């Protein structure tokens, strides 16, 4: 029906041939990807001490901080704005603002204020990008510089400490043996996936990311959609900052360093298209798990921090090559 | 006489389509051959194979009697083949000299050698442009002049066979005359030209012979003197050209859907007025630069600087915001399907329902079953295979992609206004007839359709009302039996009287 082929017999043969051709390359690369993941998992699980309980618990906690940022980054990437360099700094500054607000009016207020602060801070960048049509990368770098500059100016001591006993014990423990941070991470991924799959806003986000001009032409309110994506990105990012502050009873600007990079690595490993318009939060969840597992493995095998960056870089490179080749260039 | 280029039994298959099937072709020195065919007939595939951009599945190419395997464009260039593609490939900030040698395989690392200057100068002189200064930047030239630089580029490389893909599509009449004159001069020098065009007038004025392709197959090759215009059209379409278009609107006038008064777009369009009745197709005809496509864009809310008063069903509508226009059921189908129509990474289903998310959601939460139902019914109505709803939209053929965009327009419950630019550009004959059918279906439901088209046969075939534009001003308005190709053509090229 869709493509006209000359006559019955020939078209059947042609269709059979074509099916083979079309799947060939994609199949080879998807196999390569699967084999790569299996080998990776085997190496990870074969690492001595990885499956020990303390190691697993620490893994589930650390992955959650970066993971929440990655969930936020997924929305930005899907919206067609590639990535933000300011999310790491947002983690740090939100953690500080959260502790200040908690010390002042208690944990509940601090939580709401912190989430609101982080969402608006990032949402404002979204407004610059969606409404003013500023370049997303430049906006995020400018925001990064502004955030660092302002926090240096106002918080001279560097680290802010929470008043003793200000956080209820329930937010610092585990639920059914699982760290509360990891539960929040799972919830974040599910909420983000719900937004993407089942809301009009989510559908608009895919459309804007897939083709900005086409979205405009079908009447999507593009600036609102992009601002919304950044608001939600800020929400999930500030959640990471708040969880860090709760865990360490303190906050400083070093908290979010290099989170942007690990987050975009997780987004890409999860298969979200760097050009926008395609992706999923649940798969970013899996991507974050892979990246974090590799880092833990390297740590357990006694390799230094620098090697972790190198490993993350190599994984991202491999995924990008596989994706590009698999999609028929 | 030995042929300079001879192609034997070339075939090429793409996933889902046979682009070329056993095509043979032979070109004599000093011959200008027109290559005609509908969009999708295989012309560009044929050219790409000649130029080594893609490889044929079977068949052979001989140049000057020698069988050659052209694997890449550089090799085609060395063999004396040169292509002027539809889109200009000039670097606007570089000089004429740089552009002439851009991409040439002969140029060493540093190319400002006297011999290259001289050969570039000679190439310009061959075209009668000896007075042009080689160091002039290309962006100081008009579009027509740039087209000449593209041809000069081929001459400087000593191309024996020039392939021109719709060189006149974007040119003014004076520039077209000039190019045709130059091409005749090149023929006299013994160069051969393959001339791809949709403009049949140019075939008869310029070319010696014409080859027609249809659905990837060779239909006929004949001297121009032995074929009539009607015959040529029938060869291209594969049927008589009357079957193409559905019956004109028969239902009685049901009143005015959209009225536009004093539409103004600075620098492009002046004082444009229009009345679009329900159930009628209004066609705005004009050449590139006439502002015709700006009318539809402005009415769709895509032009922020547009001013003028617009009413829909008697109620005023403000311009300048697409969501506001969509809310009033004024929908737009762009001529640039790739950039402004399709969501490439998304599925066919998601593309179809893009404008109707509000109807399938509550409090912002989508109902997947409702979307699916809507998608299935739309796919059936526009004639897209429902089994492909979950495929990525870019895997559909051009015609089916266009049907998707029309599906969006069908999605709304009440009939509104549909604005279309070049609705059948780049679409094969079969899909074209389908799209005309969908357009008439929309009319029957009471929608008003406003379209632009540079294909005059289409204008005459489908329109109920025609408005001709010349340089941003309305020339005339025709209706029903008053629509004739000759007067439209005269209006959009050399208007005799302009009514303000």
Interface residues (C-beta under 8 A of the other chain):
Chain A: X1 X2 X3 X4 X5 X6 X14 X17 X18 X21 X22 X198 X199 X200 X201 X202 X203 X204 X206 X207 X209 X210 X211 X213 X214 X215 X216 X217 X218 X219 X220 X221 X273 X276 X277 X278
Chain B: X13 X15 X16 X17 X18 X21 X215 X300 X301 X302 X322 X323 X325 X326 X327 X331 X332 X334 X336 X339 X340 X341 X342 X343 X344 X345 X346 X350 X354 X355 X357 X358 X361 X364 X365 X366 X368 X383 X384 X385 X388 X396 X397 X400 X408 X428 X430
